[in-house]
């Protein structure tokens, strides 16, 4: 009886135990603050695009493209040093660079008032993110105990959602009342705050840096990394499944907006409220995983949830009322976080620390390519299939991808258990 009660108490407290870890709490707070600044930045960028061009749709899509492109373009360069530098310092450097870019943008745009300057800012910020993200994912296992790694990933994945919900009432108001420049300066200040919290991480000397062999050229790093992934079926299938999931997200987002506007007849405001149901679902999914992490530890769980997401997409095609669509979208959002967070945890546990950052950098290349390709083809697919046909195709694709990668995952590693040695 005592043992069972203790077990229940531990399961119930896993979420709170995770966020109460000082190092993890500092990282999380810094990320939420920076994400909040990003939302203010996005409102300011949108105001600039409207002011200069009057066309938000085309340029919004282009902004998304240039925000993801650096993960592909800088992936090989990130691989060359994310495991050789002190990861905390690399993250601080990325935050300071983003603060500089955000603060300098108003003056630069005043000198050259062209939409391409918006693309340049987004690209530079994305390049810093291409360094920051693999460093953060590689460092996280050093900030939390192994049994709390899954809830730590799940909660961290919600920093953007929390920031979006917090910024919705104030982002537009700040830009409208204090000017577009204020949005960029606030964004710069939030990155400085993030850097401050990173500097306060209490890590043992050298703990934030992995010790590996002298660096190779970026393309050599990429080639060796791909060769090693080909020999590690479990790791390779996880990387490929993550890329496939992001590709499906890239196709789903345009299909969702078309479905909400053309099928459900929603206004822009109503569409974003429905989109908020997805965000609410991801938040509830993160809380659920944080409260009972042992239920979601299996390598096949995220692949099963890909099938659940597919079922949700198919269910959307059967309802034509926003009130009926909202809970289905919440289930899809819950499924998305239950797909992505366990994949992060899986790689963090399977890949040795000295090679972990570059594996996440490789994954960034793959998911960036998948997302950008999906984004480019989404218009053509929507044109030929329509919103409902596209959602049905995505539903079948999600289920098929889950089954395929489950089959690969069950095959296990092709070689004997051991470190990802060829990456050195």
C-alpha positions as CSV (number, residue, x, y, z in Angstrom):
1,X,0.0,0.0,0.0
2,X,2.8,2.5,0.9
3,X,4.7,1.6,-2.2
4,X,1.6,2.2,-4.4
5,X,0.8,5.4,-2.7
6,X,4.3,6.6,-3.2
7,X,4.3,5.7,-6.8
8,X,1.0,7.6,-7.4
9,X,2.4,10.6,-5.6
10,X,5.5,10.6,-7.7
11,X,3.5,10.4,-10.9
12,X,1.2,13.2,-9.9
13,X,4.2,15.4,-9.0
14,X,6.3,14.8,-12.1
15,X,5.1,17.9,-13.8
16,X,5.7,20.2,-10.8
17,X,9.0,18.4,-10.0
18,X,10.3,19.2,-13.5
19,X,9.5,22.9,-13.4
20,X,10.9,23.2,-9.9
21,X,14.4,22.1,-11.0
22,X,16.3,25.5,-10.8
23,X,18.4,25.0,-14.0
24,X,15.5,23.8,-16.0
25,X,13.3,26.6,-14.7
26,X,15.9,29.2,-15.7
27,X,16.1,27.8,-19.2
28,X,12.3,27.6,-19.5
29,X,11.6,31.1,-18.3
30,X,14.3,32.5,-20.6
31,X,12.7,30.7,-23.6
32,X,9.2,31.9,-22.7
33,X,10.4,35.5,-22.5
34,X,12.3,35.3,-25.8
35,X,9.3,33.6,-27.5
36,X,7.0,36.5,-26.2
37,X,9.4,38.9,-27.8
38,X,9.3,37.0,-31.0
39,X,5.5,37.4,-31.1
40,X,5.9,41.2,-30.7
41,X,8.5,41.1,-33.4
42,X,6.1,39.3,-35.7
43,X,3.4,41.9,-35.1
44,X,5.9,44.6,-36.0
45,X,7.1,42.8,-39.1
46,X,3.5,42.3,-40.2
47,X,2.8,46.0,-39.7
48,X,5.9,46.9,-41.8
49,X,4.7,44.5,-44.6
50,X,1.3,46.0,-44.6
51,X,2.7,49.5,-44.7
52,X,5.2,48.9,-47.5
53,X,3.2,46.4,-49.7
54,X,-0.4,46.1,-48.5
55,X,-0.2,42.4,-49.3
56,X,0.1,40.3,-46.2
57,X,-0.7,36.8,-47.6
58,X,2.2,36.5,-50.1
59,X,4.8,38.1,-47.8
60,X,3.7,36.1,-44.7
61,X,4.4,32.9,-46.6
62,X,7.8,34.2,-47.7
63,X,8.7,35.2,-44.1
64,X,7.9,31.6,-43.1
65,X,10.1,30.3,-45.8
66,X,13.1,32.5,-44.9
67,X,12.6,31.6,-41.2
68,X,13.0,27.9,-41.9
69,X,15.6,28.1,-44.7
70,X,18.6,28.7,-42.3
71,X,18.1,25.3,-40.6
72,X,18.9,23.7,-44.0
73,X,21.6,26.2,-45.1
74,X,23.4,26.4,-41.8
75,X,22.9,22.8,-40.7
76,X,26.2,21.5,-41.9
77,X,28.0,24.4,-40.2
78,X,26.2,23.9,-37.0
79,X,27.3,20.3,-37.0
80,X,30.9,21.4,-37.2
81,X,31.0,23.0,-33.8
82,X,27.8,22.5,-31.7
83,X,29.5,19.6,-29.9
84,X,32.9,21.3,-29.6
85,X,32.0,24.6,-28.1
86,X,30.5,25.2,-24.6
87,X,26.8,24.8,-25.5
88,X,25.7,27.4,-23.0
89,X,28.0,30.0,-24.4
90,X,26.9,29.2,-27.9
91,X,23.3,29.7,-26.9
92,X,24.2,33.0,-25.1
93,X,26.0,34.1,-28.3
94,X,23.0,33.2,-30.4
95,X,20.7,35.2,-28.1
96,X,23.0,38.2,-28.1
97,X,23.3,38.1,-31.9
98,X,19.5,38.0,-32.2
99,X,19.2,40.9,-29.8
100,X,21.6,42.9,-32.0
101,X,19.8,42.1,-35.2
102,X,16.4,43.0,-33.7
103,X,17.7,46.3,-32.2
104,X,19.5,47.4,-35.4
105,X,16.6,46.5,-37.8
106,X,14.6,49.7,-37.5
107,X,17.6,51.9,-38.5
108,X,18.5,49.5,-41.3
109,X,15.0,49.4,-42.7
110,X,14.8,53.2,-42.5
111,X,17.8,53.4,-44.7
112,X,16.6,50.6,-47.1
113,X,12.8,50.4,-46.8
114,X,12.3,47.2,-48.9
115,X,10.5,43.9,-48.0
116,X,13.8,42.1,-48.7
117,X,15.2,43.6,-45.6
118,X,12.4,41.9,-43.7
119,X,13.5,38.6,-45.3
120,X,17.1,39.4,-44.3
121,X,16.2,39.9,-40.7
122,X,14.1,36.7,-40.5
123,X,16.9,34.8,-42.2
124,X,19.6,36.0,-39.7
125,X,17.4,35.3,-36.7
126,X,16.7,31.8,-38.1
127,X,20.5,31.3,-38.6
128,X,21.0,32.0,-34.9
129,X,18.1,29.6,-34.1
130,X,19.8,26.9,-36.2
131,X,22.7,27.1,-33.7
132,X,20.6,27.6,-30.6
133,X,18.1,24.8,-31.0
134,X,20.5,21.8,-31.3
135,X,22.6,23.2,-28.5
136,X,19.4,23.5,-26.3
137,X,18.2,20.0,-27.1
138,X,21.7,18.5,-26.5
139,X,22.1,20.4,-23.2
140,X,18.7,19.5,-21.8
141,X,19.7,16.0,-20.4
142,X,22.3,17.7,-18.3
143,X,19.7,19.9,-16.7
144,X,17.1,17.3,-15.7
145,X,17.3,13.7,-14.2
146,X,16.7,10.9,-16.7
147,X,13.2,10.1,-15.4
148,X,12.0,13.7,-16.0
149,X,13.5,14.1,-19.4
150,X,10.2,13.5,-21.3
151,X,8.1,16.0,-19.3
152,X,11.0,18.5,-19.6
153,X,10.8,18.2,-23.4
154,X,7.1,18.3,-23.4
155,X,7.0,21.5,-21.3
156,X,9.8,23.2,-23.2
157,X,7.9,22.6,-26.4
158,X,5.1,24.8,-25.1
159,X,7.2,27.9,-24.6
160,X,6.0,29.3,-27.9
161,X,2.3,28.4,-27.1
162,X,2.5,30.1,-23.7
163,X,4.1,33.2,-25.3
164,X,1.5,33.3,-28.1
165,X,-1.4,33.2,-25.6
166,X,0.3,35.8,-23.5
167,X,1.0,38.1,-26.4
168,X,-2.3,37.9,-28.2
169,X,-3.9,40.7,-26.2
170,X,-0.9,43.1,-26.2
171,X,1.2,42.5,-29.4
172,X,-1.0,44.5,-31.8
173,X,-1.7,47.1,-29.1
174,X,2.0,47.7,-28.4
175,X,2.8,48.1,-32.1
176,X,-0.2,50.3,-32.8
177,X,0.3,52.6,-29.8
178,X,4.1,52.7,-29.5
179,X,5.2,52.2,-33.1
180,X,6.8,49.4,-35.0
181,X,10.3,50.3,-33.6
182,X,9.0,49.4,-30.1
183,X,8.3,45.8,-31.2
184,X,11.9,45.2,-32.3
185,X,13.4,46.9,-29.2
186,X,11.2,44.7,-27.0
187,X,12.3,41.7,-28.9
188,X,15.9,42.6,-28.4
189,X,15.3,43.1,-24.7
190,X,13.7,39.7,-24.4
191,X,16.7,38.0,-26.0
192,X,19.0,39.8,-23.5
193,X,16.8,38.4,-20.7
194,X,17.1,34.9,-22.2
195,X,20.9,35.3,-22.3
196,X,20.8,36.4,-18.7
197,X,18.9,33.3,-17.6
198,X,21.3,31.1,-19.6
199,X,24.3,32.6,-17.8
200,X,22.7,31.8,-14.5
201,X,22.6,28.0,-15.3
202,X,24.6,26.4,-12.5
203,X,26.6,23.8,-14.5
204,X,29.8,22.0,-13.4
205,X,32.9,23.3,-15.1
206,X,33.0,22.0,-18.6
207,X,29.6,20.3,-18.4
208,X,28.1,22.4,-21.1
209,X,30.7,21.3,-23.6
210,X,31.2,17.9,-25.1
211,X,34.8,16.7,-25.7
212,X,35.3,15.3,-29.2
213,X,38.0,15.1,-31.8
214,X,39.2,18.2,-33.7
215,X,36.6,19.6,-36.1
216,X,36.3,18.6,-39.8
217,X,35.0,20.7,-42.6
218,X,31.3,21.2,-42.5
219,X,30.5,19.0,-45.5
220,X,32.7,16.3,-44.1
221,X,30.8,16.5,-40.9
222,X,27.6,16.2,-42.8
223,X,28.8,13.2,-44.9
224,X,30.1,11.3,-41.8
225,X,26.9,12.1,-39.9
226,X,24.7,10.7,-42.7
227,X,26.9,7.6,-43.0
228,X,26.5,7.0,-39.3
229,X,22.7,7.5,-39.4
230,X,22.5,4.9,-42.1
231,X,24.1,2.4,-39.8
232,X,21.9,3.3,-36.8
233,X,18.4,2.3,-37.9
234,X,16.8,3.3,-34.6
235,X,18.2,6.8,-34.7
236,X,17.8,7.2,-38.4
237,X,14.1,6.2,-38.3
238,X,13.5,8.7,-35.5
239,X,15.2,11.5,-37.5
240,X,13.2,10.5,-40.6
241,X,9.9,10.3,-38.7
242,X,10.4,13.7,-37.2
243,X,11.1,15.2,-40.7
244,X,8.0,13.4,-42.0
245,X,5.9,14.8,-39.1
246,X,7.2,18.4,-39.8
247,X,6.4,17.9,-43.5
248,X,2.9,16.9,-42.6
249,X,2.6,20.0,-40.4
250,X,3.8,22.1,-43.4
251,X,0.9,20.7,-45.5
252,X,-1.6,20.8,-42.7
253,X,-1.3,24.5,-41.9
254,X,-2.4,25.8,-45.3
255,X,-5.1,23.1,-45.5
256,X,-6.4,24.1,-42.0
257,X,-6.7,27.8,-42.9
258,X,-8.5,26.9,-46.2
259,X,-10.8,24.5,-44.3
260,X,-11.6,27.1,-41.6
261,X,-12.3,30.0,-44.1
262,X,-13.7,28.1,-47.2
263,X,-15.5,25.2,-45.5
264,X,-16.5,26.5,-42.1
265,X,-17.0,30.1,-43.4
266,X,-14.9,31.6,-40.6
267,X,-13.5,35.1,-40.5
268,X,-9.8,35.7,-39.9
269,X,-10.6,36.2,-36.2
270,X,-12.6,33.0,-36.0
271,X,-9.9,31.1,-37.8
272,X,-7.3,32.1,-35.3
273,X,-9.6,31.2,-32.5
274,X,-9.9,27.7,-34.0
275,X,-6.1,27.7,-34.4
276,X,-6.0,28.4,-30.7
277,X,-7.8,25.1,-30.1
278,X,-4.7,23.4,-31.5
279,X,-2.5,25.4,-29.1
280,X,-4.7,24.5,-26.2
281,X,-4.5,20.8,-27.2
282,X,-0.7,20.9,-27.3
283,X,-0.7,22.5,-23.8
284,X,-3.0,19.8,-22.4
285,X,-0.9,17.1,-24.1
286,X,2.3,18.5,-22.5
287,X,0.6,18.6,-19.0
288,X,-0.6,15.0,-19.5
289,X,2.8,13.8,-20.4
290,X,4.3,15.7,-17.6
291,X,1.9,14.1,-15.0
292,X,2.4,10.5,-16.2
293,X,5.6,10.4,-18.2
294,X,6.1,6.6,-17.8
295,X,3.1,6.0,-20.1
296,X,4.8,7.7,-23.0
297,X,8.3,6.4,-22.8
298,X,8.0,3.7,-25.6
299,X,9.7,4.4,-28.9
300,X,6.5,3.4,-30.8
301,X,4.3,5.8,-28.9
302,X,4.9,8.9,-31.1
303,X,4.3,6.8,-34.2
304,X,1.0,5.6,-32.8
305,X,0.1,9.3,-32.2
306,X,0.8,10.1,-35.8
307,X,-2.0,7.7,-36.6
308,X,-4.2,9.5,-34.0
309,X,-3.5,12.8,-35.7
310,X,-4.4,11.3,-39.0
311,X,-7.7,10.1,-37.6
312,X,-8.3,13.6,-36.3
313,X,-7.7,15.1,-39.8
314,X,-10.1,12.7,-41.3
315,X,-12.7,13.5,-38.7
316,X,-12.4,17.2,-39.6
317,X,-13.7,16.4,-43.1
318,X,-16.9,15.0,-41.6
319,X,-17.9,18.1,-39.6
320,X,-19.0,21.5,-40.9
321,X,-19.5,23.4,-37.6
322,X,-16.7,25.3,-35.8
323,X,-17.9,24.1,-32.4
324,X,-17.6,20.5,-33.5
325,X,-14.2,21.1,-35.2
326,X,-12.7,22.8,-32.2
327,X,-12.4,19.7,-30.0
328,X,-11.0,17.7,-32.9
329,X,-8.4,20.3,-33.5
330,X,-7.5,20.1,-29.8
331,X,-7.0,16.3,-30.2
332,X,-4.7,17.0,-33.2
333,X,-2.7,19.5,-31.2
334,X,-2.4,17.0,-28.3
335,X,-1.3,14.4,-30.8
336,X,1.4,16.7,-32.3
337,X,3.1,17.4,-29.0
338,X,2.9,13.6,-28.2
339,X,4.7,12.9,-31.4
340,X,7.5,15.5,-31.2
341,X,8.4,15.5,-27.5
342,X,9.0,11.7,-27.2
343,X,11.2,11.9,-30.4
344,X,13.4,14.5,-28.7
345,X,13.6,12.3,-25.6
346,X,14.4,9.2,-27.7
347,X,17.4,10.9,-29.4
348,X,18.7,12.5,-26.2
349,X,18.8,9.0,-24.6
350,X,20.1,7.0,-27.5
351,X,22.9,9.4,-28.7
352,X,26.0,9.9,-26.6
353,X,26.5,13.5,-25.3
354,X,29.5,14.2,-27.4
355,X,27.6,13.6,-30.6
356,X,24.1,14.7,-29.6
357,X,24.2,18.3,-30.8
358,X,25.2,17.4,-34.4
359,X,22.5,14.7,-34.6
360,X,19.9,17.3,-33.7
361,X,21.6,19.6,-36.3
362,X,21.2,16.8,-38.9
363,X,17.6,16.4,-37.9
364,X,17.2,20.2,-38.4
365,X,18.4,19.9,-42.0
366,X,15.9,17.1,-42.7
367,X,12.9,18.7,-41.1
368,X,13.7,22.0,-42.7
369,X,13.8,20.4,-46.1
370,X,10.6,18.5,-45.5
371,X,8.7,21.6,-44.2
372,X,9.9,23.8,-47.0
373,X,9.0,21.3,-49.7
374,X,5.6,20.7,-48.1
375,X,5.0,24.5,-48.0
376,X,5.9,24.9,-51.6
377,X,3.6,22.1,-52.8
378,X,0.7,23.0,-50.5
379,X,-0.9,25.5,-52.9
380,X,-0.8,23.0,-55.8
381,X,-2.3,20.2,-53.6
382,X,-5.0,22.5,-52.3
383,X,-5.8,23.6,-55.8
384,X,-6.3,20.1,-57.1
385,X,-7.8,18.4,-54.0
386,X,-9.4,21.2,-52.1
387,X,-9.3,21.6,-48.4
388,X,-11.3,18.4,-47.6
389,X,-9.4,16.3,-50.1
390,X,-6.1,17.6,-48.8
391,X,-7.1,16.8,-45.2
392,X,-8.1,13.2,-46.2
393,X,-4.8,12.7,-48.0
394,X,-2.9,14.0,-45.0
395,X,-4.9,11.7,-42.8
396,X,-3.9,8.7,-44.9
397,X,-0.3,9.9,-45.1
398,X,-0.1,10.3,-41.3
399,X,-1.3,6.8,-40.7
400,X,1.0,5.4,-43.4
401,X,4.0,7.2,-42.0
402,X,3.3,6.0,-38.5
403,X,3.1,2.4,-39.7
404,X,6.2,2.7,-41.8
405,X,8.4,4.2,-39.1
406,X,7.0,1.8,-36.5
407,X,8.2,-1.0,-38.7
408,X,11.6,0.5,-39.1
409,X,11.8,1.2,-35.3
410,X,11.0,-2.3,-34.4
411,X,13.9,-3.5,-36.6
412,X,16.3,-1.8,-34.1
413,X,19.8,-0.7,-34.8
414,X,21.6,-2.5,-37.6
415,X,24.8,-2.7,-35.7
416,X,25.8,-3.6,-32.3
417,X,25.0,-1.2,-29.5
418,X,27.5,1.5,-29.1
419,X,28.3,5.2,-29.5
420,X,27.9,7.1,-32.8
421,X,31.6,6.7,-33.3
422,X,32.0,7.7,-36.9
423,X,31.0,11.2,-36.2
424,X,34.2,11.9,-34.5
